[in-house]
């Protein structure tokens, strides 16, 4: 019901944006001249730019909505500033500079958003621990939120895995939302194979996110969560669904079911019988159980889900409503280091205006 209400509100706002933008395009001088003799034609001409924006529906509907929202918001601000400036200098407008500048600014802003979404960066963190680590150091490479199909298909994901291989990781972890409702089986199989070809010291570990199972009825996509798990296991990826594994004599990995699973265990129950003298990494797709995870003495918690905010200012809204404890980066609570990645891709929207796409290198040292 919540999502239906949210989509309904977005639809109403989108219609408002379309109406507002048509009236803005009509303010351009050449359109006003056409309107003097052909009023209907002038309004019809204002629909042409919106048809151009509509071409982004070839990617998906969300891309169109994001462009409309940003263009309308920037235009509204530009119109208000224009009125203030003209009133201050006491001059009438001769050219509709507000409209020209809005189109340029929106295009540049969303171009950078497109680049941020598609160009995967490398982010490095150093985590210090007093607990013993075999060899004195441990390199963990983490990814989350590939949402296969939006900016990364199977082939592009494979190329990113080749970059991760060049990091010489001891461990690779995948913190959920590997696939999405609109991912296809071909991409999923190829991506699982890429994970299976990684050469690491201790293996590749996976925990589920809220999108891996899929929100729609069975048959919406051409594979199930069971098919995904079978492909991962076929490629020697270890699935941790509320499970803990001792990786070697000095550290363990605890993988939690995503928060939306009703059967998910409390972290205190999950770790109550574990030896706290060993370095402990928790994989938890959603960063929203920080107090409890710090209380059990975890050393490092790796999450995704927030996409680093994805479209500004969505990340701050998530914090305000209490959906997440943290949006992006690292923070320390007691002796627990929490790291949230913005994701190697993102859900549905092919722009990132509030963050970058990345894979994360976590170097654990004594």
NUSE-178198 format. One record per residue (C-alpha): residue number from 1; residue in three letters; x, y, z. Coordinates in steps of 0.5 Angstrom, whole numbers. Layout:
# residues N
+-----+------+-------+-------+-------+
!  nr ! rest !    px !    py !    pz !
+-----+------+-------+-------+-------+
! NUM !  ALA !     X !     Y !     Z !
...
+-----+------+-------+-------+-------+
# end
This chain:
# residues 366
+-----+------+-------+-------+-------+
!  nr ! rest !    px !    py !    pz !
+-----+------+-------+-------+-------+
!   1 !  UNK !     0 !     0 !     0 !
!   2 !  UNK !     6 !     5 !     2 !
!   3 !  UNK !     9 !     4 !    -5 !
!   4 !  UNK !     2 !     5 !    -9 !
!   5 !  UNK !     1 !    11 !    -5 !
!   6 !  UNK !     8 !    13 !    -7 !
!   7 !  UNK !     8 !    12 !   -14 !
!   8 !  UNK !     1 !    15 !   -14 !
!   9 !  UNK !     4 !    22 !   -11 !
!  10 !  UNK !    10 !    21 !   -16 !
!  11 !  UNK !     5 !    21 !   -22 !
!  12 !  UNK !     1 !    27 !   -20 !
!  13 !  UNK !     7 !    31 !   -19 !
!  14 !  UNK !    10 !    28 !   -26 !
!  15 !  UNK !     4 !    31 !   -29 !
!  16 !  UNK !     4 !    38 !   -25 !
!  17 !  UNK !    12 !    38 !   -28 !
!  18 !  UNK !     9 !    37 !   -35 !
!  19 !  UNK !     4 !    42 !   -35 !
!  20 !  UNK !     9 !    47 !   -31 !
!  21 !  UNK !    14 !    46 !   -37 !
!  22 !  UNK !    10 !    47 !   -42 !
!  23 !  UNK !     8 !    54 !   -40 !
!  24 !  UNK !    15 !    55 !   -39 !
!  25 !  UNK !    17 !    53 !   -46 !
!  26 !  UNK !    12 !    58 !   -48 !
!  27 !  UNK !    15 !    64 !   -45 !
!  28 !  UNK !    21 !    63 !   -50 !
!  29 !  UNK !    21 !    69 !   -55 !
!  30 !  UNK !    21 !    65 !   -62 !
!  31 !  UNK !    15 !    62 !   -59 !
!  32 !  UNK !    11 !    68 !   -57 !
!  33 !  UNK !    12 !    71 !   -64 !
!  34 !  UNK !     9 !    64 !   -67 !
!  35 !  UNK !     3 !    65 !   -62 !
!  36 !  UNK !     1 !    72 !   -65 !
!  37 !  UNK !    -1 !    69 !   -71 !
!  38 !  UNK !    -2 !    61 !   -69 !
!  39 !  UNK !    -4 !    60 !   -62 !
!  40 !  UNK !    -5 !    53 !   -62 !
!  41 !  UNK !     1 !    52 !   -66 !
!  42 !  UNK !     5 !    55 !   -61 !
!  43 !  UNK !     3 !    51 !   -55 !
!  44 !  UNK !     4 !    45 !   -60 !
!  45 !  UNK !    11 !    47 !   -61 !
!  46 !  UNK !    12 !    47 !   -53 !
!  47 !  UNK !    10 !    39 !   -53 !
!  48 !  UNK !    16 !    38 !   -58 !
!  49 !  UNK !    22 !    38 !   -52 !
!  50 !  UNK !    18 !    34 !   -48 !
!  51 !  UNK !    17 !    28 !   -53 !
!  52 !  UNK !    25 !    29 !   -53 !
!  53 !  UNK !    25 !    27 !   -46 !
!  54 !  UNK !    20 !    22 !   -47 !
!  55 !  UNK !    25 !    18 !   -51 !
!  56 !  UNK !    29 !    16 !   -45 !
!  57 !  UNK !    23 !    12 !   -44 !
!  58 !  UNK !    27 !     7 !   -48 !
!  59 !  UNK !    32 !     6 !   -42 !
!  60 !  UNK !    26 !     6 !   -37 !
!  61 !  UNK !    20 !    10 !   -34 !
!  62 !  UNK !    24 !    12 !   -28 !
!  63 !  UNK !    29 !    16 !   -33 !
!  64 !  UNK !    24 !    20 !   -36 !
!  65 !  UNK !    21 !    22 !   -29 !
!  66 !  UNK !    28 !    24 !   -26 !
!  67 !  UNK !    29 !    29 !   -32 !
!  68 !  UNK !    22 !    32 !   -31 !
!  69 !  UNK !    23 !    33 !   -24 !
!  70 !  UNK !    30 !    36 !   -24 !
!  71 !  UNK !    28 !    40 !   -30 !
!  72 !  UNK !    22 !    43 !   -27 !
!  73 !  UNK !    25 !    44 !   -20 !
!  74 !  UNK !    31 !    48 !   -23 !
!  75 !  UNK !    26 !    52 !   -27 !
!  76 !  UNK !    22 !    54 !   -21 !
!  77 !  UNK !    28 !    56 !   -18 !
!  78 !  UNK !    31 !    60 !   -24 !
!  79 !  UNK !    24 !    64 !   -25 !
!  80 !  UNK !    24 !    66 !   -17 !
!  81 !  UNK !    31 !    68 !   -18 !
!  82 !  UNK !    30 !    72 !   -24 !
!  83 !  UNK !    24 !    76 !   -21 !
!  84 !  UNK !    28 !    78 !   -15 !
!  85 !  UNK !    34 !    80 !   -19 !
!  86 !  UNK !    29 !    84 !   -24 !
!  87 !  UNK !    25 !    87 !   -18 !
!  88 !  UNK !    32 !    89 !   -15 !
!  89 !  UNK !    35 !    92 !   -21 !
!  90 !  UNK !    28 !    95 !   -24 !
!  91 !  UNK !    29 !    93 !   -31 !
!  92 !  UNK !    24 !    89 !   -35 !
!  93 !  UNK !    26 !    82 !   -38 !
!  94 !  UNK !    28 !    82 !   -45 !
!  95 !  UNK !    31 !    75 !   -46 !
!  96 !  UNK !    28 !    69 !   -43 !
!  97 !  UNK !    35 !    68 !   -40 !
!  98 !  UNK !    32 !    64 !   -34 !
!  99 !  UNK !    30 !    58 !   -39 !
! 100 !  UNK !    36 !    58 !   -43 !
! 101 !  UNK !    40 !    57 !   -36 !
! 102 !  UNK !    36 !    52 !   -33 !
! 103 !  UNK !    36 !    47 !   -39 !
! 104 !  UNK !    44 !    48 !   -40 !
! 105 !  UNK !    45 !    47 !   -32 !
! 106 !  UNK !    40 !    41 !   -32 !
! 107 !  UNK !    43 !    38 !   -38 !
! 108 !  UNK !    50 !    39 !   -35 !
! 109 !  UNK !    48 !    36 !   -28 !
! 110 !  UNK !    45 !    30 !   -30 !
! 111 !  UNK !    50 !    29 !   -35 !
! 112 !  UNK !    55 !    28 !   -29 !
! 113 !  UNK !    50 !    24 !   -25 !
! 114 !  UNK !    50 !    19 !   -31 !
! 115 !  UNK !    57 !    19 !   -31 !
! 116 !  UNK !    57 !    18 !   -23 !
! 117 !  UNK !    52 !    12 !   -24 !
! 118 !  UNK !    56 !     8 !   -30 !
! 119 !  UNK !    64 !    10 !   -28 !
! 120 !  UNK !    65 !     5 !   -22 !
! 121 !  UNK !    71 !     8 !   -18 !
! 122 !  UNK !    75 !     5 !   -13 !
! 123 !  UNK !    74 !     7 !    -5 !
! 124 !  UNK !    79 !     4 !     0 !
! 125 !  UNK !    79 !     4 !     7 !
! 126 !  UNK !    84 !     2 !    13 !
! 127 !  UNK !    81 !    -2 !    19 !
! 128 !  UNK !    85 !    -3 !    25 !
! 129 !  UNK !    84 !    -8 !    30 !
! 130 !  UNK !    88 !   -11 !    36 !
! 131 !  UNK !    86 !   -18 !    35 !
! 132 !  UNK !    90 !   -23 !    31 !
! 133 !  UNK !    90 !   -23 !    24 !
! 134 !  UNK !    94 !   -29 !    20 !
! 135 !  UNK !   100 !   -25 !    16 !
! 136 !  UNK !    98 !   -19 !    20 !
! 137 !  UNK !    93 !   -16 !    14 !
! 138 !  UNK !    87 !   -18 !    11 !
! 139 !  UNK !    85 !   -15 !     4 !
! 140 !  UNK !    77 !   -15 !     4 !
! 141 !  UNK !    74 !   -13 !    -3 !
! 142 !  UNK !    66 !   -11 !    -2 !
! 143 !  UNK !    61 !   -10 !    -7 !
! 144 !  UNK !    53 !    -9 !    -6 !
! 145 !  UNK !    47 !    -7 !   -11 !
! 146 !  UNK !    49 !    -9 !   -17 !
! 147 !  UNK !    42 !    -9 !   -19 !
! 148 !  UNK !    44 !   -13 !   -26 !
! 149 !  UNK !    41 !    -9 !   -32 !
! 150 !  UNK !    41 !    -2 !   -30 !
! 151 !  UNK !    48 !     0 !   -31 !
! 152 !  UNK !    51 !    -7 !   -31 !
! 153 !  UNK !    49 !   -12 !   -35 !
! 154 !  UNK !    53 !   -19 !   -35 !
! 155 !  UNK !    59 !   -17 !   -39 !
! 156 !  UNK !    60 !   -10 !   -36 !
! 157 !  UNK !    60 !   -14 !   -29 !
! 158 !  UNK !    65 !   -19 !   -31 !
! 159 !  UNK !    70 !   -13 !   -33 !
! 160 !  UNK !    69 !   -10 !   -26 !
! 161 !  UNK !    70 !   -17 !   -23 !
! 162 !  UNK !    77 !   -17 !   -27 !
! 163 !  UNK !    79 !   -10 !   -24 !
! 164 !  UNK !    77 !   -13 !   -17 !
! 165 !  UNK !    82 !   -19 !   -19 !
! 166 !  UNK !    87 !   -14 !   -20 !
! 167 !  UNK !    87 !   -12 !   -12 !
! 168 !  UNK !    89 !   -19 !   -10 !
! 169 !  UNK !    83 !   -20 !    -5 !
! 170 !  UNK !    84 !   -25 !     1 !
! 171 !  UNK !    76 !   -25 !     1 !
! 172 !  UNK !    71 !   -22 !    -4 !
! 173 !  UNK !    64 !   -20 !     0 !
! 174 !  UNK !    57 !   -19 !    -4 !
! 175 !  UNK !    52 !   -15 !     1 !
! 176 !  UNK !    46 !   -16 !    -3 !
! 177 !  UNK !    42 !   -14 !    -9 !
! 178 !  UNK !    46 !   -17 !   -13 !
! 179 !  UNK !    40 !   -18 !   -18 !
! 180 !  UNK !    33 !   -14 !   -19 !
! 181 !  UNK !    26 !   -15 !   -21 !
! 182 !  UNK !    28 !   -13 !   -28 !
! 183 !  UNK !    34 !   -17 !   -29 !
! 184 !  UNK !    35 !   -23 !   -34 !
! 185 !  UNK !    37 !   -30 !   -33 !
! 186 !  UNK !    43 !   -29 !   -38 !
! 187 !  UNK !    46 !   -23 !   -34 !
! 188 !  UNK !    45 !   -27 !   -28 !
! 189 !  UNK !    49 !   -33 !   -30 !
! 190 !  UNK !    54 !   -29 !   -33 !
! 191 !  UNK !    55 !   -25 !   -27 !
! 192 !  UNK !    55 !   -31 !   -22 !
! 193 !  UNK !    60 !   -34 !   -27 !
! 194 !  UNK !    65 !   -28 !   -26 !
! 195 !  UNK !    65 !   -29 !   -19 !
! 196 !  UNK !    66 !   -36 !   -19 !
! 197 !  UNK !    73 !   -34 !   -23 !
! 198 !  UNK !    75 !   -30 !   -18 !
! 199 !  UNK !    82 !   -32 !   -15 !
! 200 !  UNK !    82 !   -31 !    -7 !
! 201 !  UNK !    85 !   -33 !    -1 !
! 202 !  UNK !    79 !   -35 !     3 !
! 203 !  UNK !    73 !   -35 !    -2 !
! 204 !  UNK !    67 !   -31 !    -4 !
! 205 !  UNK !    61 !   -30 !     0 !
! 206 !  UNK !    54 !   -27 !    -1 !
! 207 !  UNK !    48 !   -25 !     3 !
! 208 !  UNK !    42 !   -23 !     0 !
! 209 !  UNK !    38 !   -16 !     0 !
! 210 !  UNK !    31 !   -14 !    -1 !
! 211 !  UNK !    31 !   -14 !    -9 !
! 212 !  UNK !    34 !   -21 !   -10 !
! 213 !  UNK !    28 !   -25 !    -8 !
! 214 !  UNK !    24 !   -20 !   -13 !
! 215 !  UNK !    18 !   -16 !   -11 !
! 216 !  UNK !    13 !   -19 !   -16 !
! 217 !  UNK !    10 !   -25 !   -17 !
! 218 !  UNK !    13 !   -31 !   -20 !
! 219 !  UNK !    14 !   -31 !   -27 !
! 220 !  UNK !    16 !   -23 !   -27 !
! 221 !  UNK !    23 !   -25 !   -29 !
! 222 !  UNK !    26 !   -31 !   -32 !
! 223 !  UNK !    29 !   -34 !   -26 !
! 224 !  UNK !    28 !   -35 !   -19 !
! 225 !  UNK !    31 !   -34 !   -12 !
! 226 !  UNK !    33 !   -41 !   -12 !
! 227 !  UNK !    36 !   -41 !   -19 !
! 228 !  UNK !    40 !   -35 !   -17 !
! 229 !  UNK !    43 !   -39 !   -11 !
! 230 !  UNK !    44 !   -45 !   -15 !
! 231 !  UNK !    48 !   -41 !   -20 !
! 232 !  UNK !    52 !   -38 !   -14 !
! 233 !  UNK !    53 !   -45 !   -11 !
! 234 !  UNK !    55 !   -48 !   -17 !
! 235 !  UNK !    61 !   -42 !   -18 !
! 236 !  UNK !    63 !   -44 !   -11 !
! 237 !  UNK !    60 !   -37 !    -8 !
! 238 !  UNK !    58 !   -39 !     0 !
! 239 !  UNK !    51 !   -36 !     1 !
! 240 !  UNK !    51 !   -34 !     8 !
! 241 !  UNK !    43 !   -33 !    10 !
! 242 !  UNK !    44 !   -32 !    18 !
! 243 !  UNK !    50 !   -36 !    18 !
! 244 !  UNK !    57 !   -35 !    21 !
! 245 !  UNK !    63 !   -39 !    18 !
! 246 !  UNK !    70 !   -39 !    21 !
! 247 !  UNK !    74 !   -37 !    15 !
! 248 !  UNK !    81 !   -39 !    18 !
! 249 !  UNK !    84 !   -39 !    25 !
! 250 !  UNK !    83 !   -32 !    26 !
! 251 !  UNK !    77 !   -29 !    23 !
! 252 !  UNK !    70 !   -30 !    21 !
! 253 !  UNK !    64 !   -28 !    17 !
! 254 !  UNK !    57 !   -27 !    19 !
! 255 !  UNK !    52 !   -26 !    14 !
! 256 !  UNK !    45 !   -24 !    16 !
! 257 !  UNK !    38 !   -25 !    12 !
! 258 !  UNK !    36 !   -18 !    10 !
! 259 !  UNK !    31 !   -14 !    14 !
! 260 !  UNK !    25 !   -15 !    10 !
! 261 !  UNK !    25 !   -23 !    12 !
! 262 !  UNK !    21 !   -24 !    18 !
! 263 !  UNK !    25 !   -30 !    20 !
! 264 !  UNK !    31 !   -26 !    20 !
! 265 !  UNK !    35 !   -28 !    27 !
! 266 !  UNK !    37 !   -22 !    32 !
! 267 !  UNK !    44 !   -21 !    32 !
! 268 !  UNK !    45 !   -23 !    39 !
! 269 !  UNK !    42 !   -30 !    38 !
! 270 !  UNK !    46 !   -31 !    32 !
! 271 !  UNK !    53 !   -29 !    35 !
! 272 !  UNK !    52 !   -31 !    42 !
! 273 !  UNK !    56 !   -38 !    42 !
! 274 !  UNK !    62 !   -35 !    38 !
! 275 !  UNK !    69 !   -33 !    40 !
! 276 !  UNK !    69 !   -26 !    41 !
! 277 !  UNK !    77 !   -26 !    41 !
! 278 !  UNK !    77 !   -27 !    33 !
! 279 !  UNK !    76 !   -21 !    28 !
! 280 !  UNK !    69 !   -21 !    26 !
! 281 !  UNK !    66 !   -18 !    19 !
! 282 !  UNK !    58 !   -18 !    19 !
! 283 !  UNK !    55 !   -17 !    12 !
! 284 !  UNK !    48 !   -14 !    13 !
! 285 !  UNK !    45 !   -11 !     7 !
! 286 !  UNK !    41 !    -5 !    10 !
! 287 !  UNK !    45 !    -1 !    15 !
! 288 !  UNK !    40 !     0 !    20 !
! 289 !  UNK !    42 !    -5 !    26 !
! 290 !  UNK !    48 !    -1 !    29 !
! 291 !  UNK !    47 !    -1 !    36 !
! 292 !  UNK !    46 !    -8 !    36 !
! 293 !  UNK !    51 !   -10 !    32 !
! 294 !  UNK !    56 !    -6 !    36 !
! 295 !  UNK !    53 !    -9 !    42 !
! 296 !  UNK !    55 !   -16 !    40 !
! 297 !  UNK !    63 !   -13 !    39 !
! 298 !  UNK !    63 !   -14 !    32 !
! 299 !  UNK !    69 !   -11 !    29 !
! 300 !  UNK !    67 !    -9 !    22 !
! 301 !  UNK !    60 !    -9 !    19 !
! 302 !  UNK !    59 !    -8 !    11 !
! 303 !  UNK !    53 !    -6 !     8 !
! 304 !  UNK !    50 !    -3 !     2 !
! 305 !  UNK !    42 !    -1 !     0 !
! 306 !  UNK !    42 !     6 !     1 !
! 307 !  UNK !    46 !     7 !    -6 !
! 308 !  UNK !    50 !    13 !    -2 !
! 309 !  UNK !    43 !    17 !    -3 !
! 310 !  UNK !    43 !    16 !   -10 !
! 311 !  UNK !    39 !    22 !   -12 !
! 312 !  UNK !    40 !    28 !    -8 !
! 313 !  UNK !    37 !    29 !    -3 !
! 314 !  UNK !    34 !    22 !    -2 !
! 315 !  UNK !    40 !    20 !     3 !
! 316 !  UNK !    38 !    25 !     8 !
! 317 !  UNK !    31 !    24 !     7 !
! 318 !  UNK !    32 !    16 !     9 !
! 319 !  UNK !    36 !    19 !    15 !
! 320 !  UNK !    30 !    23 !    18 !
! 321 !  UNK !    25 !    18 !    17 !
! 322 !  UNK !    29 !    13 !    21 !
! 323 !  UNK !    30 !     8 !    15 !
! 324 !  UNK !    37 !     8 !    16 !
! 325 !  UNK !    43 !     9 !    21 !
! 326 !  UNK !    48 !    11 !    16 !
! 327 !  UNK !    48 !    13 !     8 !
! 328 !  UNK !    55 !    13 !     6 !
! 329 !  UNK !    62 !    12 !     8 !
! 330 !  UNK !    65 !    10 !    15 !
! 331 !  UNK !    63 !    11 !    22 !
! 332 !  UNK !    66 !     8 !    29 !
! 333 !  UNK !    61 !     6 !    34 !
! 334 !  UNK !    65 !     3 !    41 !
! 335 !  UNK !    70 !    -1 !    37 !
! 336 !  UNK !    66 !    -3 !    31 !
! 337 !  UNK !    67 !     0 !    24 !
! 338 !  UNK !    61 !     1 !    20 !
! 339 !  UNK !    62 !     2 !    12 !
! 340 !  UNK !    57 !     3 !     8 !
! 341 !  UNK !    58 !     3 !     0 !
! 342 !  UNK !    54 !     7 !    -5 !
! 343 !  UNK !    54 !     1 !    -9 !
! 344 !  UNK !    57 !    -2 !   -16 !
! 345 !  UNK !    51 !     0 !   -19 !
! 346 !  UNK !    44 !     3 !   -17 !
! 347 !  UNK !    36 !     1 !   -17 !
! 348 !  UNK !    32 !     3 !   -24 !
! 349 !  UNK !    35 !    10 !   -24 !
! 350 !  UNK !    41 !    11 !   -29 !
! 351 !  UNK !    43 !    17 !   -26 !
! 352 !  UNK !    47 !    18 !   -19 !
! 353 !  UNK !    47 !    25 !   -17 !
! 354 !  UNK !    48 !    24 !    -9 !
! 355 !  UNK !    54 !    19 !   -10 !
! 356 !  UNK !    58 !    15 !   -14 !
! 357 !  UNK !    59 !     8 !   -16 !
! 358 !  UNK !    64 !     4 !   -13 !
! 359 !  UNK !    67 !    -2 !   -11 !
! 360 !  UNK !    70 !    -2 !    -4 !
! 361 !  UNK !    77 !    -5 !    -2 !
! 362 !  UNK !    78 !    -6 !     6 !
! 363 !  UNK !    85 !    -7 !     9 !
! 364 !  UNK !    85 !   -10 !    16 !
! 365 !  UNK !    91 !    -9 !    19 !
! 366 !  UNK !    94 !   -10 !    26 !
+-----+------+-------+-------+-------+
# end
